[in-house]
């Protein structure tokens, strides 16, 4: 879902899109980790 059940939705008034992108630093970092952001795992790439 584009809007997770978080408390951020209330802060922005329902639009927490630019918000979660800030504290997450991207949507492919923690989801896939292919960019090597938070989990640079060479074992997965190799």
PDB file of N, CA, C and O in Angstrom:
ATOM      1  N   UNK A   1       0.829  -1.207   0.000  1.00  0.00           N
ATOM      2  CA  UNK A   1       0.000   0.000   0.000  1.00  0.00           C
ATOM      3  C   UNK A   1       0.856   1.246   0.000  1.00  0.00           C
ATOM      4  O   UNK A   1       1.944   1.253   0.576  1.00  0.00           O
ATOM      5  N   UNK A   2       0.376   2.310  -0.643  1.00  0.00           N
ATOM      6  CA  UNK A   2       1.122   3.573  -0.725  1.00  0.00           C
ATOM      7  C   UNK A   2       1.122   4.301   0.605  1.00  0.00           C
ATOM      8  O   UNK A   2       2.001   5.124   0.862  1.00  0.00           O
ATOM      9  N   UNK A   3       0.148   4.009   1.455  1.00  0.00           N
ATOM     10  CA  UNK A   3       0.074   4.662   2.764  1.00  0.00           C
ATOM     11  C   UNK A   3       0.009   3.627   3.879  1.00  0.00           C
ATOM     12  O   UNK A   3      -1.047   3.064   4.166  1.00  0.00           O
ATOM     13  N   UNK A   4       1.168   3.387   4.504  1.00  0.00           N
ATOM     14  CA  UNK A   4       1.232   2.425   5.611  1.00  0.00           C
ATOM     15  C   UNK A   4       0.527   2.952   6.845  1.00  0.00           C
ATOM     16  O   UNK A   4       0.458   4.166   7.032  1.00  0.00           O
ATOM     17  N   UNK A   5      -0.001   2.079   7.694  1.00  0.00           N
ATOM     18  CA  UNK A   5      -0.712   2.482   8.921  1.00  0.00           C
ATOM     19  C   UNK A   5       0.243   3.042   9.957  1.00  0.00           C
ATOM     20  O   UNK A   5       0.542   2.395  10.961  1.00  0.00           O
ATOM     21  N   UNK A   6       0.717   4.253   9.701  1.00  0.00           N
ATOM     22  CA  UNK A   6       1.655   4.874  10.652  1.00  0.00           C
ATOM     23  C   UNK A   6       1.068   6.161  11.205  1.00  0.00           C
ATOM     24  O   UNK A   6      -0.007   6.599  10.796  1.00  0.00           O
ATOM     25  N   UNK A   7       1.796   6.759  12.145  1.00  0.00           N
ATOM     26  CA  UNK A   7       1.311   7.992  12.760  1.00  0.00           C
ATOM     27  C   UNK A   7       1.727   9.193  11.920  1.00  0.00           C
ATOM     28  O   UNK A   7       1.408  10.333  12.255  1.00  0.00           O
ATOM     29  N   UNK A   8       2.433   8.936  10.838  1.00  0.00           N
ATOM     30  CA  UNK A   8       2.899  10.034  10.004  1.00  0.00           C
ATOM     31  C   UNK A   8       1.758  10.607   9.173  1.00  0.00           C
ATOM     32  O   UNK A   8       1.768  11.782   8.807  1.00  0.00           O
ATOM     33  N   UNK A   9       0.789   9.772   8.886  1.00  0.00           N
ATOM     34  CA  UNK A   9      -0.334  10.211   8.063  1.00  0.00           C
ATOM     35  C   UNK A   9      -1.074  11.362   8.710  1.00  0.00           C
ATOM     36  O   UNK A   9      -1.625  12.221   8.022  1.00  0.00           O
ATOM     37  N   UNK A  10      -1.087  11.380  10.035  1.00  0.00           N
ATOM     38  CA  UNK A  10      -1.821  12.423  10.744  1.00  0.00           C
ATOM     39  C   UNK A  10      -1.030  13.725  10.735  1.00  0.00           C
ATOM     40  O   UNK A  10      -1.607  14.811  10.796  1.00  0.00           O
ATOM     41  N   UNK A  11       0.272  13.612  10.659  1.00  0.00           N
ATOM     42  CA  UNK A  11       1.116  14.805  10.692  1.00  0.00           C
ATOM     43  C   UNK A  11       0.970  15.609   9.397  1.00  0.00           C
ATOM     44  O   UNK A  11       0.828  16.831   9.416  1.00  0.00           O
ATOM     45  N   UNK A  12       1.009  14.892   8.282  1.00  0.00           N
ATOM     46  CA  UNK A  12       0.939  15.574   6.996  1.00  0.00           C
ATOM     47  C   UNK A  12      -0.511  15.779   6.562  1.00  0.00           C
ATOM     48  O   UNK A  12      -0.789  16.479   5.588  1.00  0.00           O
ATOM     49  N   UNK A  13      -1.404  15.172   7.283  1.00  0.00           N
ATOM     50  CA  UNK A  13      -2.807  15.347   6.940  1.00  0.00           C
ATOM     51  C   UNK A  13      -3.246  14.301   5.927  1.00  0.00           C
ATOM     52  O   UNK A  13      -4.192  14.533   5.175  1.00  0.00           O
ATOM     53  N   UNK A  14      -2.581  13.161   5.894  1.00  0.00           N
ATOM     54  CA  UNK A  14      -2.989  12.120   4.956  1.00  0.00           C
ATOM     55  C   UNK A  14      -1.947  11.921   3.866  1.00  0.00           C
ATOM     56  O   UNK A  14      -1.877  10.855   3.255  1.00  0.00           O
ATOM     57  N   UNK A  15      -1.145  12.937   3.625  1.00  0.00           N
ATOM     58  CA  UNK A  15      -0.142  12.812   2.564  1.00  0.00           C
ATOM     59  C   UNK A  15       1.239  12.643   3.172  1.00  0.00           C
ATOM     60  O   UNK A  15       1.979  13.611   3.353  1.00  0.00           O
ATOM     61  N   UNK A  16       1.573  11.407   3.483  1.00  0.00           N
ATOM     62  CA  UNK A  16       2.873  11.167   4.103  1.00  0.00           C
ATOM     63  C   UNK A  16       3.841  10.580   3.081  1.00  0.00           C
ATOM     64  O   UNK A  16       4.761   9.841   3.432  1.00  0.00           O
ATOM     65  N   UNK A  17       3.624  10.911   1.839  1.00  0.00           N
ATOM     66  CA  UNK A  17       4.497  10.379   0.785  1.00  0.00           C
ATOM     67  C   UNK A  17       5.893  10.999   0.864  1.00  0.00           C
ATOM     68  O   UNK A  17       6.887  10.277   0.937  1.00  0.00           O
ATOM     69  N   UNK A  18       5.972  12.321   0.849  1.00  0.00           N
ATOM     70  CA  UNK A  18       7.290  12.967   0.920  1.00  0.00           C
ATOM     71  C   UNK A  18       7.932  12.780   2.282  1.00  0.00           C
ATOM     72  O   UNK A  18       9.130  12.998   2.459  1.00  0.00           O
ATOM     73  N   UNK A  19       7.117  12.374   3.234  1.00  0.00           N
ATOM     74  CA  UNK A  19       7.625  12.243   4.601  1.00  0.00           C
ATOM     75  C   UNK A  19       8.374  10.912   4.751  1.00  0.00           C
ATOM     76  O   UNK A  19       9.515  10.872   5.213  1.00  0.00           O
ATOM     77  N   UNK A  20       7.715   9.844   4.356  1.00  0.00           N
ATOM     78  CA  UNK A  20       8.344   8.534   4.549  1.00  0.00           C
ATOM     79  C   UNK A  20       9.550   8.395   3.628  1.00  0.00           C
ATOM     80  O   UNK A  20      10.436   7.575   3.870  1.00  0.00           O
ATOM     81  N   UNK A  21       9.577   9.190   2.585  1.00  0.00           N
ATOM     82  CA  UNK A  21      10.707   9.122   1.659  1.00  0.00           C
ATOM     83  C   UNK A  21      11.933   9.772   2.290  1.00  0.00           C
ATOM     84  O   UNK A  21      13.072   9.446   1.956  1.00  0.00           O
ATOM     85  N   UNK A  22      11.675  10.691   3.202  1.00  0.00           N
ATOM     86  CA  UNK A  22      12.765  11.415   3.841  1.00  0.00           C
ATOM     87  C   UNK A  22      13.471  10.527   4.866  1.00  0.00           C
ATOM     88  O   UNK A  22      14.693  10.385   4.856  1.00  0.00           O
ATOM     89  N   UNK A  23      12.675   9.942   5.740  1.00  0.00           N
ATOM     90  CA  UNK A  23      13.284   9.171   6.825  1.00  0.00           C
ATOM     91  C   UNK A  23      13.671   7.784   6.337  1.00  0.00           C
ATOM     92  O   UNK A  23      14.390   7.063   7.030  1.00  0.00           O
ATOM     93  N   UNK A  24      13.212   7.407   5.175  1.00  0.00           N
ATOM     94  CA  UNK A  24      13.568   6.087   4.632  1.00  0.00           C
ATOM     95  C   UNK A  24      14.743   6.216   3.681  1.00  0.00           C
ATOM     96  O   UNK A  24      15.505   5.267   3.491  1.00  0.00           O
ATOM     97  N   UNK A  25      14.887   7.378   3.090  1.00  0.00           N
ATOM     98  CA  UNK A  25      15.999   7.583   2.166  1.00  0.00           C
ATOM     99  C   UNK A  25      15.807   6.803   0.872  1.00  0.00           C
ATOM    100  O   UNK A  25      16.783   6.433   0.220  1.00  0.00           O
ATOM    101  N   UNK A  26      14.583   6.555   0.505  1.00  0.00           N
ATOM    102  CA  UNK A  26      14.330   5.793  -0.725  1.00  0.00           C
ATOM    103  C   UNK A  26      13.393   4.635  -0.464  1.00  0.00           C
ATOM    104  O   UNK A  26      13.185   4.253   0.687  1.00  0.00           O
ATOM    105  N   UNK A  27      12.820   4.065  -1.524  1.00  0.00           N
ATOM    106  CA  UNK A  27      11.896   2.959  -1.314  1.00  0.00           C
ATOM    107  C   UNK A  27      12.544   1.638  -1.719  1.00  0.00           C
ATOM    108  O   UNK A  27      11.937   0.582  -1.546  1.00  0.00           O
ATOM    109  N   UNK A  28      13.747   1.675  -2.248  1.00  0.00           N
ATOM    110  CA  UNK A  28      14.398   0.430  -2.651  1.00  0.00           C
ATOM    111  C   UNK A  28      15.541   0.079  -1.711  1.00  0.00           C
ATOM    112  O   UNK A  28      16.262  -0.894  -1.927  1.00  0.00           O
ATOM    113  N   UNK A  29      15.695   0.878  -0.673  1.00  0.00           N
ATOM    114  CA  UNK A  29      16.812   0.657   0.243  1.00  0.00           C
ATOM    115  C   UNK A  29      16.495  -0.478   1.214  1.00  0.00           C
ATOM    116  O   UNK A  29      17.235  -1.457   1.310  1.00  0.00           O
ATOM    117  N   UNK A  30      15.408  -0.332   1.915  1.00  0.00           N
ATOM    118  CA  UNK A  30      15.073  -1.323   2.929  1.00  0.00           C
ATOM    119  C   UNK A  30      14.241  -2.448   2.317  1.00  0.00           C
ATOM    120  O   UNK A  30      14.167  -3.551   2.860  1.00  0.00           O
ATOM    121  N   UNK A  31      13.626  -2.154   1.192  1.00  0.00           N
ATOM    122  CA  UNK A  31      12.762  -3.166   0.566  1.00  0.00           C
ATOM    123  C   UNK A  31      13.606  -4.217  -0.146  1.00  0.00           C
ATOM    124  O   UNK A  31      13.520  -5.410   0.144  1.00  0.00           O
ATOM    125  N   UNK A  32      14.413  -3.751  -1.072  1.00  0.00           N
ATOM    126  CA  UNK A  32      15.214  -4.699  -1.835  1.00  0.00           C
ATOM    127  C   UNK A  32      16.657  -4.710  -1.333  1.00  0.00           C
ATOM    128  O   UNK A  32      17.257  -5.773  -1.169  1.00  0.00           O
ATOM    129  N   UNK A  33      17.202  -3.530  -1.092  1.00  0.00           N
ATOM    130  CA  UNK A  33      18.581  -3.452  -0.622  1.00  0.00           C
ATOM    131  C   UNK A  33      19.542  -3.649  -1.784  1.00  0.00           C
ATOM    132  O   UNK A  33      20.723  -3.933  -1.581  1.00  0.00           O
ATOM    133  N   UNK A  34      19.037  -3.497  -2.999  1.00  0.00           N
ATOM    134  CA  UNK A  34      19.899  -3.682  -4.167  1.00  0.00           C
ATOM    135  C   UNK A  34      20.812  -2.494  -4.381  1.00  0.00           C
ATOM    136  O   UNK A  34      21.891  -2.614  -4.962  1.00  0.00           O
ATOM    137  N   UNK A  35      20.358  -1.331  -3.897  1.00  0.00           N
ATOM    138  CA  UNK A  35      21.165  -0.129  -4.056  1.00  0.00           C
ATOM    139  C   UNK A  35      22.341  -0.121  -3.083  1.00  0.00           C
ATOM    140  O   UNK A  35      23.261   0.683  -3.236  1.00  0.00           O
ATOM    141  N   UNK A  36      22.322  -0.974  -2.121  1.00  0.00           N
ATOM    142  CA  UNK A  36      23.410  -1.021  -1.152  1.00  0.00           C
ATOM    143  C   UNK A  36      23.321   0.133  -0.189  1.00  0.00           C
ATOM    144  O   UNK A  36      24.338   0.736   0.155  1.00  0.00           O
ATOM    145  N   UNK A  37      22.113   0.453   0.256  1.00  0.00           N
ATOM    146  CA  UNK A  37      21.944   1.582   1.179  1.00  0.00           C
ATOM    147  C   UNK A  37      22.165   1.145   2.604  1.00  0.00           C
ATOM    148  O   UNK A  37      23.229   1.375   3.179  1.00  0.00           O
ATOM    149  N   UNK A  38      21.148   0.507   3.178  1.00  0.00           N
ATOM    150  CA  UNK A  38      21.271   0.123   4.580  1.00  0.00           C
ATOM    151  C   UNK A  38      21.841  -1.283   4.711  1.00  0.00           C
ATOM    152  O   UNK A  38      22.473  -1.612   5.715  1.00  0.00           O
ATOM    153  N   UNK A  39      21.617  -2.111   3.696  1.00  0.00           N
ATOM    154  CA  UNK A  39      22.219  -3.404   3.791  1.00  0.00           C
ATOM    155  C   UNK A  39      23.018  -3.790   2.569  1.00  0.00           C
ATOM    156  O   UNK A  39      22.554  -4.497   1.674  1.00  0.00           O
ATOM    157  N   UNK A  40      24.243  -3.293   2.573  1.00  0.00           N
ATOM    158  CA  UNK A  40      25.181  -3.600   1.480  1.00  0.00           C
ATOM    159  C   UNK A  40      25.693  -5.030   1.596  1.00  0.00           C
ATOM    160  O   UNK A  40      26.789  -5.258   2.108  1.00  0.00           O
ATOM    161  N   UNK A  41      24.910  -5.988   1.128  1.00  0.00           N
ATOM    162  CA  UNK A  41      25.319  -7.380   1.272  1.00  0.00           C
ATOM    163  C   UNK A  41      25.859  -7.914  -0.056  1.00  0.00           C
ATOM    164  O   UNK A  41      25.102  -8.150  -0.998  1.00  0.00           O
ATOM    165  N   UNK A  42      27.161  -8.099  -0.114  1.00  0.00           N
ATOM    166  CA  UNK A  42      27.816  -8.614  -1.328  1.00  0.00           C
ATOM    167  C   UNK A  42      27.447 -10.075  -1.583  1.00  0.00           C
ATOM    168  O   UNK A  42      27.549 -10.559  -2.711  1.00  0.00           O
ATOM    169  N   UNK A  43      27.023 -10.764  -0.543  1.00  0.00           N
ATOM    170  CA  UNK A  43      26.653 -12.170  -0.671  1.00  0.00           C
ATOM    171  C   UNK A  43      25.398 -12.310  -1.535  1.00  0.00           C
ATOM    172  O   UNK A  43      25.219 -13.300  -2.244  1.00  0.00           O
ATOM    173  N   UNK A  44      24.529 -11.289  -1.458  1.00  0.00           N
ATOM    174  CA  UNK A  44      23.286 -11.352  -2.224  1.00  0.00           C
ATOM    175  C   UNK A  44      23.572 -11.015  -3.691  1.00  0.00           C
ATOM    176  O   UNK A  44      22.983 -11.600  -4.600  1.00  0.00           O
ATOM    177  N   UNK A  45      24.481 -10.069  -3.901  1.00  0.00           N
ATOM    178  CA  UNK A  45      24.785  -9.631  -5.257  1.00  0.00           C
ATOM    179  C   UNK A  45      25.662 -10.672  -5.960  1.00  0.00           C
ATOM    180  O   UNK A  45      25.498 -10.939  -7.150  1.00  0.00           O
ATOM    181  N   UNK A  46      26.585 -11.247  -5.206  1.00  0.00           N
ATOM    182  CA  UNK A  46      27.498 -12.221  -5.797  1.00  0.00           C
ATOM    183  C   UNK A  46      26.829 -13.583  -5.751  1.00  0.00           C
ATOM    184  O   UNK A  46      27.412 -14.572  -6.197  1.00  0.00           O
TER     185      UNK A  46
END
